[in-house]
Amino acid sequence: MNQSDIHPKITPIYQTSVFKFEDLDAVQQYFDEPGSRYMYSRQGNPNSDELANAVSRWEGGVGAVATGSGMAAIFAALLTYCQAGDHVLCSADIYGGSAALLNTELSRLGITVSYVPFDELYDLKPYIQNTTKLLLCETMSNPLLRVVDLRRIAGECQQHGLKLVVDNTFSTPVLTRPLAYGADLVLHSVTKYLAGHSDVTAGVVVARVAEDAARLSQIGTVFGLTLSPMESWLSVRGLKTMRLRVAAHSDNAWLVAEFLDEHPAVEAVYYPGLPTHPQHGLALAQGGGRFGGMLSFRLPDDAAAVNAFMRRSQRFPFAPSLAGVDSSCSHPLYTSHRALTDAQRAELGITVGLVRLSVGIEPVEELLADLAQALDFSSQ
Ligand SMILES: *Cc1c(COP(=O)(O)O)cnc(C)c1O
């Protein structure tokens, strides 16, 4: 059979590092008509383009680059607007890896950072220098699930001529699309809900305007941040069920949050879906009525209590990542927020008793039964 007579329904995995050209005319066409052919997979591959385009559509952008990890996505996003001598603002409630990138690596390259406490995000003036280029924040923060008012923060950034870069990993575009509120770039750790099965490491950055999309593509190619065909293919496959998965994650997490909220061994629950959450109203409006699959809760500040819970739970294995279809738990103090100073941890309330759950899509009765027995400290 002729290759051109094969019509797969699903895009095949183009597991190739390079593409062939018939002659000089063909290679000239590659340069004259951008997007007409592929040449070298670091610069573009059908699978990574399929992923980038699918996420760009979801987020309402004009273009995107798929990256080798969420960290590579953050790096690419920051480099889109910054060079040596520039200054960035970052929400104090931020992924530990983002803080590490800014504090230890970008600072060496001459890009400095100031952290803005959650309550001061809507009045940036005291933090702005004349070299400040952008603000980086998350739609919903880790581990306390604080929700940022994107419309308000985009207005504040516009007023001061700053770009707004939003890490939308916890929310997904199923809940919230930051570009529609005025963000300039939105990024994801695709590793989490977009791929969704805890079997891929990947990232993506989506741009609202074409000029930024072109910068992203250049940065991805030249720094070698782009994603492999196989990981792209797996991510595309995951993305097809994202809408259903996020609905199921959200429904389950809401019931788990209510259960924990009433449990005598639990001192506090952090979930935007609870009416007692400080940004519940905002989360309701900005999330289209759903609140995602992530929550944290507080046990007594005693490692023995946390260990007892972790050892007894069967359905929430301690695995420091999130957003897979199977539930898991993590511990901010011992993993993601280890690098924070004591003062930062005290300010955020990250103590030994704080446990974070990634609620999966299993039958919720099984999750609730597991939590009930894992938290029954009286029967030890
Ligand atoms: C996991 C995560 C990242 C980093 O993504 P990787 O794929 O691990 O590189 C960035 N931001 C948030 C909010 C995350 O949860």
PDBQT file of the ligand as one rigid body, heavy atoms in Angstrom, charges set to zero:
ROOT
HETATM    1  C1  LIG A 401       4.109  20.621  39.033  1.00  0.00    +0.000 C 
HETATM    2  C2  LIG A 401       3.933  22.086  38.861  1.00  0.00    +0.000 A 
HETATM    3  C3  LIG A 401       4.842  22.840  38.096  1.00  0.00    +0.000 A 
HETATM    4  C4  LIG A 401       6.085  22.220  37.485  1.00  0.00    +0.000 C 
HETATM    5  O1  LIG A 401       5.772  21.309  36.495  1.00  0.00    +0.000 OA
HETATM    6  P1  LIG A 401       6.714  20.060  36.093  1.00  0.00    +0.000 P 
HETATM    7  O2  LIG A 401       5.947  19.411  35.001  1.00  0.00    +0.000 OA
HETATM    8  O3  LIG A 401       6.908  19.245  37.310  1.00  0.00    +0.000 OA
HETATM    9  O4  LIG A 401       8.018  20.642  35.620  1.00  0.00    +0.000 OA
HETATM   10  C5  LIG A 401       4.583  24.188  37.925  1.00  0.00    +0.000 A 
HETATM   11  N1  LIG A 401       3.516  24.781  38.494  1.00  0.00    +0.000 NA
HETATM   12  C6  LIG A 401       2.640  24.092  39.258  1.00  0.00    +0.000 A 
HETATM   13  C7  LIG A 401       1.476  24.800  39.854  1.00  0.00    +0.000 C 
HETATM   14  C8  LIG A 401       2.816  22.730  39.465  1.00  0.00    +0.000 A 
HETATM   15  O5  LIG A 401       1.948  22.055  40.233  1.00  0.00    +0.000 OA
ENDROOT
TORSDOF 0
